[in-house]
Each structure stands twice: as structure tokens, then as C-alpha cells.
Amino acid sequence: MRRRPVRPPVPASEFTGFRFPPEVIVLAVRWYLRYTLSYRDVEELLTERGLVADHMTVYR
């Protein structure tokens, strides 16, 4: 009787459960950290690009 090889579990995405796509989240974090912007500044930049996100959403 042969044993089946054990497959490692598929890692869950770091962004599972978030409302926005990972690209948007990474972009907002990059702006916040790189340019030392406030959460409201990042919210405004996202709004200019057609994404409605509250500054508390950016914070979380």
C-alpha cells in the first residue's frame, strides 16, 4: 500500500476579508509611509482616483 504525499497547506492571502483589492491597499500604505501623509491625505488621493474610502478605512 502506497501513501499519498502530504501536500503543504495553501497559505491564505494576507488580504483575505478586506473590502479593497490588494493593489489598492498596498498603494495606500506605500503613500502613507513613503510621503509621510496623514490618513485624510491618503483618503483624498484615493478619492481623486475614483475610490471612495474613509480615512478610518485607511487607518485599519
N, C-alpha and C positions, 0 to 999 in steps of 0.2 A: 504494500500500500504506500503510495507516494503522498507526501504532504505538499500542500499548496504553499508557494512562497508567501510570506506575510508582507502585505503592502503597507508602507507607512501611511498614516492618516493624512488626508488632504488638508493643508492648513487653511483656516478660514481667512477671508480677506480682512485686513486691518480696518476697512471701511464698511464692514457689514453693519447694517442698521442705520446708516446715515442717510439723510434725505438727498444730499447732493452727490454728484459723481466724484470719484476720487480726484480727477483732474482739477475740479473747482476747489476742492478742499486743499490740495497741495498748493495751488496758485495763491489762495488767500493766506495760507500760512507763510509762504515764501515772501509775499508782500509785507506781511506784518513783521516778520523777523528781519528781512534784508533792509527795509527802508524805515524801520522803527516807527511804523504808523500806528495810529490808535485803531481800535475796533470800529469806530464810526468812520474813519477814513477808508478802511478796507470795505466796509459796507457801501460807502459812496462809490468806490471804484467798481465794485461788483454791479451796483445798480446802473452805472454808466454802460456796462457791458450787457445789460438786459437780464441780470439775475437779481431777483428780489430776495435779500437775506437781511435779517435784522442783525444789529451789532451783537446781540446776545447769542445768536446762532454762530457768528464768527468766533466769539469767546469760547463757546462749548466745543 
